[in-house]
Amino acid sequence: MNTNGETTYGIAEFIGDARKIMEVEGGITDREAAVGQLEPLLQRALHGPGWTDPQYATIVDGGRPGFRYYTNADGSLNIYGVLFRPEHPTPTHDHVT
């Protein structure tokens, strides 16, 4: 809760909602609709807490610090973030989307 007594919405809540949307039995049949549902939730979560919690910290892409928030068992849902720093270029890579 924030100081106004309102419930905050951050990464933990986004993970829960993303799982409800993406991990439906039988898989996603309409990816565009799923993205349409996820987009406003992510926008809301970006202003909330938890993004830099140490429990999510990891090292990715050859030493680049980042955060792995959630990966399901079959790898079909990955929620992660990478820290981009000045003077550290991003190598060519594949987002596997």
Secondary structure, 3 states (H helix, E strand, C coil): CCCCCCCCCCHHHHHHHHHHHHCCCCCCCCHHHHHHHHHHHHHHHCCCCCCCCHHHEEEECCCEEEEEEEECCCCCCEEEEECCCCCCCCCCCCCCC
